[in-house]
Each structure stands twice: as C-alpha cells, then as structure tokens.
Amino acid sequence: MKVVTSAQMRELDNRMIKEFGVPGEVLMERAGTGVADIVHCLARVSGYAKPFVHLFAGRGNNGGDAFVAARCLKEQDVDVDVWLAGAAEELGGDALKHLNKMKSAGISLKELPTIEDWENIPASYRGTDIVVDGILGTGITGPARGPAARAIQYINALSERSLVVSIDVPSGLNSDTGKAEGGAVRADVTVTMGLPKTGLLEPCAIDFVGTLEVVDLGIPDELIACIGTNKELITPEDLRKVMKRRPRDSHKGVFGHLLIIGGAAGYSGAVALAAKAAVRSGVGLVTVLVPESIAPIVAGIVPEAMVHGVVETKEGSLSSICLRKWGKNIKDFSTVLVGPGMTIHEQTRFLVDMILKESSQPLVLDADALNVYTKQAKLFCNTSCPVIITPHPGELAKLMGCSVADVQSDRFGMALCAASVTGATVVLKGAGTIIAQKGLPLNVNMTGNPGMATGGMGDVLAGLISGLVAQGLIPFDAARVAVYLHGRAGDNVAWQSSQSGITAVDIIEELPGVFRELTAR
C-alpha cells in the first residue's frame, strides 16, 4: 500500500469532498467506525468479555473520529468513557456534528480544558482495558502543548496497565518525519486513515506506532494512482492478491518440495524450527538434511518432515562433501533453504559455495549461510537462481563490510544498497522488517512486537518464506506474506497472553489461524 505525506493525504481528502461529493462528515464516520471495529477486534482477541474503553479526544478531526468510535462501540455493547482535552465550545465543523450525535446516543463528555484539570485527576481513576488516543493528528508542528501535552502524559501512564490504540498517528508524533519533538503517545496499535503516513514507517517511530492498521476511507483508485512513492506498507489487501485458492483435487506434489540444509551438533533446534514453520506454510513436502548425529533429534521434533542424516565433520557440522555422499540432486527440489544452525565451520563455506553454484531453483540463505561471507555481498550476483537473504542487522553489517550502527542508522538505505549489490531479495529483520528488491518499491512490515525478540524467531521466518516460495510464490511476494503473517502471529499470541514468554513454537502454532486473514480457506 502506497505511503503518503500528511499534505498528500489532506489533498486526497479535499479531492474526495470536492470532486467525488463525499462529505467530510461521512469521511469522519468511516474513520471512526474503522477505529471502533479494530478496538472491538483487539478486545475480543485479548479476551475481554466486557471491555471498558476510555477514549481521549482533542479539538480537531481526530477528536471527531473518537466521538464516532465511542458511539459505534456503545452500539456494540461496549462500556465507554470520553474525555476532551479542551472545551466543547471550541469544537466546530464535522467534529462538533459527531459530538452531538455521540451525546444523542447517551454518551456524556468530560471536559478538561486546562493543565490544572489534568493534574488534578485522582490516581485511582485507572481501571481501563483499552485506551483510545484521539488527541492530536497529522497537523501538529513542534511539541504538544497545554492540555494536549498533559493528556499524552496521562495516556502513557494508563498504558502501564492498558492497551493503547492511537487514531491516525500517535499524539505528539510528526506524521511526516516520525519524530517526537516533545511527549508522544506510545501506542500498541495505530489506526491510520486512508493511506499510511510516511513518518509512521520510519525506524525512529517504531516505539510509538506499534502495529499499524489502515482504515479504508473509500479513496478512488484513480486518485491513489496519481501518487508516486518508493516505499510501501505491507497490508492484507495487497497480500490477498497473491494468495491463490488451493484446488479441491490437490495432492502434496502440487504444493512443492522444500529442502532445508542446516544444523550441527548442539544446534538441532534452529533447523527443526525452520522445518516446523515450513510445514505450517502449506508446502507439500519438506526434506531436511542435517549431520548424522542430530538426525534422530530433528526427526522427533518434526515428524511431518523427511529427515536425512549425512556425513559430518569431527566437530559435528555438515561436511562439504555431504551432498555428494547423499546422492540426491538439489535441482529436484522446488526451493532450498540453507543456513539455520549450520555453525561457521571452515567446511560450511565450501558447502554453501557448492549450493550457490549448482542450484537452479530459488535459494533462501539464512543465518550461518550468510555469516560465512564477510564483505562479499557481490558474490550473490553470480548465481543462476533467484536468491533471498534474510539477515538481521549484524549479519547484514558483516556481509556489507560495515558496522551494525551503520545499518541501524539507515535501515532503508542499507536494505536498498544490499539489494542492489547482491541482486537478491533482501529481508532485513528487526522492528519494522524491510523487504528490498532492485527495481521494486521498498516494502515495510509493521506487524510484530518486542516479545518476539527471542531465539528461534528468525528460523521460523526463514522456514515460512521458503515454504511459500516452494509453493510457487515469487520471492518478493513470499517474503512479504511471510513477514506479515510472522508478525501477526506474534501479535495474536501477545494479545492473548502477554509479550513476555512468547516462544518461536508459539508463533508456529498460531500460523494456521493468521492465514485466515489472507484466505477464506
């Protein structure tokens, strides 16, 4: 989905009103209804049978969206409370119209127009399940001031025990730069309107934005087509277009055969997790090639896979001659994943070199299959097969011959550079995973949460990407689908329980459910 500046979004709103006859009041109704739907869904997933939602409104259009959301939630039998960082007499236009509709629905408004009003709120008034932030929108310049600043502080205090949903942009955050010049709301979910704003995808905004959802305002395609962009947000709407219906007469041979090569003595978990995730991807068959000493362990963890133990070094790593001794041709497989748990043994480089030279099918390189190539990013340009690399910042820094700080200070630029130099599809992992491929817009994923910063998550993602490629998705699309579902599964697990204690296996077990977001079956 295309990304826009706040000025471009205002222009789109104006053109919808003037050229397509959609009143601003109707746009606000669509926005607030979308917020209510997402809040209701969040409450359901989080297990709140009778949630209490506390909405905070400002004096602008975000406040109007909050009024609509409050009315819609009440219609869904949700208990709501609405506070205004200002006085009702300061409201006008569409926001005032929707305030009156909200009051007509039996919802009262608490007005807090001064800094003192916010400072005198009793600390005991903090028993909210979900907080909705509608204080400030995309029009903010400079730091938040006055009652709005105090409202932001209050919302952040509530966030210690409540989930926070921000309307359009976390209050206090610049929607174009992603920077907070003063206080800003730290949201768990940001529900932005129409199209995602450029600043919301910036790495500096990640800690404020949380998971990013987009509400469809009904913007005509011809208006969106006029917008040029080199960056896009990964959304379910885009991904549904690449997910094909599985024919009723299918058999396992239809959905590809994935070969996973990895593992070493003491490192059986990584390759097993990759295989388990691949199995959950919907791929028809999974074969796993591991050192002979750990084959029984991996086979016990992933009974659905065909696990083969092959010749290993005295240290327990895969031998460089393991493929020749195995006797099967990697060209017989739909896709090959190399790297999880291999370790950086001297023979690992020889083995990966051989695979790069011989493979004619798509090749996914992860973990130690990348770590053996220090400052040798250009080497991947010489392959005759499509290549996907899935580095975290440390692995990309090693490959590109720079520091981790260099990568993290310019994640977008480094991902694009790596895609250009390697000729590969690059999946730069981290908060706001980036997918880059030469000649295509940069894609950014905004699902996922800090609870996923644990061992094995990268192995799960590599297995999921590889399984999707084996089923026939082109590498770029497979990467987009995989990172979105991987993060969405993590969000669901966190909302159902907590971020603390999430494991890679939790993500794998959640995958079948999150596929339903993209497919009806």
N, C-alpha and C positions, 0 to 999 in steps of 0.2 A: 504494500500500500504506500502510495506516494506521501512524502513528508513535506509540510509547508511551513512558512513563517507565519507569525501572527498577522502580519499585514496581508499576506495572501489569503488567509482564512477569512479575514474581515471583508476582503473583496469578494470572495465566494459567497459569503452571507448576503452582501449587498446585491449581488447579481441575482441570487435566488429570489430575493424580495422584489427587485425592480423588473427583472426580465422574465421570471417564471411565476410571478404572482404568489409566492409563498410568504404569508405574513410573518413578521418577526415573532409574534405570539405563538404561531404554530411551530416555528423552529424551536422555541423555548420549550414548548410542550413535548416535542420529540426528544430534546436533550434530557429534560428532567425524567421523562418516562424511561429512557435508557439507563439513567443512573439508578432509578428505583429497581429496575429489572436486575441489574448487576448486584446491587446491595442485597436484594432478596435471594439471589442465587448464592452469594457469599454466605449469607446467614444459614441457608439450607445445608451447604457443603460443610460448614463449620459446626453443624449440629445444634444450632439454636432453634429450639422448637417454638419459643415465643420470644423473639428478639426485641430488645429495646434499642432503637436507633435515634441518636442525637444528632440533629442537623444544625450546622452553623452557616448563616448566610451573611453576605456582605451587601453593599448598597447597589452593586452593579448586576450584570446579567447572570453571573454565577449565583448570586442570591436568588434570582428568579428561577434558575434551574433547581435550586434547593427547595424552593416552595412547591414546585411541580412534583419533585421527588417525594416530598413529605406527604402530599395529597395522595399520590399513587400508592405509596407504602401503606398508608392508612386504609386505602381501599382493599389492600391485600391482608388486612387484619394484623398489621404490624404496629406496635406502640411507638409513637414518635414524639419528639420534643424539638422545637425550633427556636433558636436564639439568633438575634440580629445584632451584628457589630455595627450599630448605628441606631438611628431613629427612623421609624416607619414613615414619618413625614418627609424624609429625604429621598424616598423612593419615587420612581416615575416610570413611564413607559410600560413595556411588557412585564417588567418585574413587578410593578405595582398591580397590574391586572392579575397576575398569578398569585400575588399575596392575597388579594381579595377572594380569589377562588379557593385558596387554601383555608382562609378563615370561614368561608361559607361551608366548607367540608367539616367544620367543627374543630379545627386545629388552631390553638392560640399561639401568639408570638410573644416571646420575651425580648424586650428591647434593652440593649446595653450600649448606650451611645458614648460613654466616656471611659477613659482609662480607669478611673476610680471604680466604676461599676464592675469591671473585670477583676480588679484587685480584691474586691470585697465578696467574691463568690465563696461560699463555705467550701472548705476542702472535702467535706463529707459528700458533696454532690458529685460523686464519681462512681456510678454503677452502670455504665453504658457498655453494651455489647459491640455496637458498631457506631463509629463517628463518621459523619459526612461533612467534609470541608468544602464550603462554597463561599469562602470569604473574599478571595481576590482571584482575578482571572488573568488573561493574557495581556491586559492593558497596563500592568504595573511597570513603573520605571523607578529604579532606586529601591531602597529598603522599605519594607512595610512600616507604617507609622500609625500612631494613635490607637484607637480601639482595635483596629485590624491586627496590629502587632501583638497586642495583649491576647487577642483571640487565638492567634497562632501559637503563642506560648501555652495557652490553656489546652488547646487540642493536643499539642505534643506531650503535655502532662497526662492527659487521658490515654494517650497511646501506650503507656506502660502497661495498661490492662485492657485496652480495647483495640479492635481492628479499625484502621483509618482508611476511608475512601475519599479521594480528592476529586472535585469536579473540574474537568478540563485541564487544570495544571495545579500542582500543589501550591497553596497560597504562599506568596513570597518568592517564588522561583521565576526567573526570567524565562519565558517560553521559547525565546529565540537562542539564547546562549546556554541555557541550562544552569546558570549560576545563581546563587542566592547572595544578594548583597547585604542582606540582614537576616533576620529569622525567617525560616520557611518550614512548612508542614512536612513531616516525614510520613508519607503515605505507604500503606501496604498495597493499595491499588489506586491507580489514577485512571479515571474515566474521561477520556478526551473526546471532543466533539468534531464530527465530520471527517477530519483527517488528522493524523498525529503531527504535533508541532516539532520543529527541528530540535529545540533545546531539550525536549523530553528524552531524546535518544543519546544525548551527549554523556560520556562516561562520568563527568562531574555531577550529573543529575541523578545517577542511578540510585543513590541512597535516599533520595527524596521521592522519586517517582514510584518505586516498587514495580509491580506488574502493571503493564499498560494495556488498557482496553479502549476500543474505539466505538462510539455510538454513531450509527448510520443516520444522517440527517436528510437523506434523500437527495444528495447533490447530483445533478445530472452528469452523465458520463462525459458529455461534450465540454463541460466546464473543467472537469478533472484532467481531461486530455490536454488542455492548454498549458498545464503546469509542467515545467521541466524540473527534474530532480536527479541527483546522482546517489540518492540514499533512500531506502525504503524500510518500512516496518514489516516484519513478518506477521501476518494475520490469518485467522482461519479462512476468511473469504478467499484469499489468494491460494491457499493450500488445497482447498476443496477441488479446485480446478485440475489438480494434477493427480488426485486420488481416484483411481479407476475402480469401477464395480467389479467384484470377483464373479466370473461366470459360474452358473449353477453346475455345469459339468466339469468343473475344475478337478485336477489331481495335483499331487505335490510337485510333479515335474513342471507344472505351468508356472510356478512362482519362484523358480530359480534355485540354484545350489551354491551356497556360500562356503568358501574355505577360509578358516581362521588359522593363522600360524602364529604361535607365541608360547609363552610360559617358560618357566625354568624351575629348578629345584628351589623350593621355598617361595615361589611366586605363581602358584597354581590359581590363586583367586582371581587375578586380573583377566586371564584368558577365559576362565569359567564364567565370569560376569559378562564378558563380551558375548560369549556364546548364548547365555541365557537371554540377554537382551535381543540378540539376533533372532532367536526362536520366537520371541514375542512380537517381532516386527511383521510377521506373516510370511516370511520366506519359506519356501517349500522344504528345503533340506539344508542342514548345517553339518559340515565336516570340520573337525578340529585336529590340528596337527601339533603335538606337544612332545617334549622329551619323554622318553620311555618311562622314566622313574615317577612321573606325576600323572601319567595317563589314567591309572585307576581312580585317582582323586577327582580329576576333572570329569571322568565318565560318571562317577557317583553324584556329582553336583548337577550335571546336565544330562539326564538320561535320554532326552529327545535328540541329542546330537550324536554323530558317529565320531568317536574319539580314537585317534591312532597315535600310538607311542612310537617314536622314531629315535634314531641314533643321536646321542648327546655327547657333549664334551665331559671331561672329568669333573668340571665344576657344575655340571647339571644343566647347561644351556644347550640350545639346539645346535647341532653340528652343521657346519657349512655344507656337508655332503648329505644332509638328511633327506632332501628332496630326491636326489638321485637314488639313494638307498630305498626310499619309499616306493618308487616305481610308478607313481601316477603323475600325469601331466597337469600342471595348474591351468592350462588352457581349456581343460574340460569343465572348469567351474565358471559360474556366471560372474562372480566377483571374488576378490581375495582381500582379506584384512590381515595386515601384518603388524606386529608390534607389542600387543598387550603382554606385559610380564616377561619379555624376552631377556632382559638384562643387557648391559653393554659389554658383551664379551667380544674378544677380537674376531671370533668367527661370525658374530652377528652381522657385521658389516659385509662380509663376503656373501652371506646368505641373502641379505636384502638386495645387494647389488645384482645377484643372480635373478631374483624375482623381478626386479625392475627391468632387466634385460629381456626376460623370457615372457613376461605376461603380455597378453594381447587384450585381456578383459580389464574392466575397471579395477583399480587398485586403491585401497584405503590404507594409509600409513599413519600409525598412531604410536605414541609413547617412544619406546626404545628403537623402533624402526626409523624415527626421526633423530633421536639423540645420537646416533652413530654418524650423523652428517653435520659436523661442526663447520660453520662458514661455507657450506657447499649447496646453497639453495639452488644455484643454476643447474645442478646436476639433473634435476627432475624434468628439465626441458627436453632431455634426450630420450625420453620414454616414448614408446609407440602406443601406449594405452592411456585412457583418462586416469588422472591421479587426484585423490582427495587427501589432503593432510589435515590433521586435527590437533594442532599444538596448543598447549597452554602458554602463557606469556614467557615462561622460562625456556620452553622448548623452541619457541619462535625466535627468541633472542639468540639462542645458541646456533640455530640454523642460519640466521641472517648476520651473525657476527656483530651483535650489538648488546647493550645491556637490557635487563628487564625494565629498568626505569625508562629507557628509550621507547620500549614497546608500550608501556602503560601511559606514557605522557602523550602518545599519539596513536591510539589503537586503530582508528580508522585509516590513517595514513600508512601505518605499518602493515595492516592487512592487505591494503591495495598494492603496496610495494611487493609484498611476498607473493601475491597472485601474479603480478607482472613478471617477477624474476623467475618463479618456479613454473609458470604455466599451469599450475594446479588450481583446483578449487580449494580455497583456504578456509578452514573453520577455526577462528581464533576464539578459544574458550575463555570463560570468565563471566563476570556480571555484565550482561549485555553482550552475549556471544555474537560475533560478527562473521558473516559469510561473504567472501570476496572471490570473484572470478573475473578475469580480464574481459572487458567489453560489456559487463553487466553492472547494473546499479548495486552498490553496497547494500546488503541486507542485514538488519539488526534484529535480534530476538530480545523480547522484554518479558518473557516468562521465566520463572525460577526464583529462588530465594536463598538467603545465606545458609539455611540449613543443609543445602546441597554441597557445601564446601567440606566434603568428607571423601575418604578414599574410595575408589572404585567408580565414581560418577563418570569420569572420562571413559572408562572401559565400557560402561553401559551405553554411552552416546556413540562410541565407535561401532559397537555391535549393532545398534539401531540403524545408523547411517548405512552400514554395509549391507544389512538385510534388505533395506529399501532399494538400494542400488541393484542388488541381485534380483529383485522383482521387476526391474525394468525402468525405474525412475532415473532420469538423468542425474548426474552427480549434484548439480546445483540445487535441483528440486528436492532430492533425497536429503541433502544437508539441511535445507530449510524446514522440511517436515520434521526431521528428527530432532533438531534443536528446539523447535516449538513444543513438540509433544514431551520431550525430555523435561523441559522446564515446567510445562503444565502439570505433568505427573508430580513433580516436586511441590508445586503449589498446592495441589489437591491434598497430598499427604500432610503438608504443613497445616493447612486449614482444618483438616480432620483431626489432627492431634496437636502438633507444635513443630516449630523448626528444629528444636533440639531433639536429637536422637534419630533423625532421618538417616536411613542407610541406602546404599545402592540397590539392595534387594527390594526395598520398599518401592523404589521408582519402577523397577522391572514389573512388580506385581500390579502396579497402577496403570501400566501402559494399555492393556486392553480397553479399559474404561475411557481413557482420554482419546483413543482413536475414534470414539463415537462423536467427538466434537467435529471431526472432519468427514466422517462417513456415516450413513444411516444404518450400515450393517457391520 
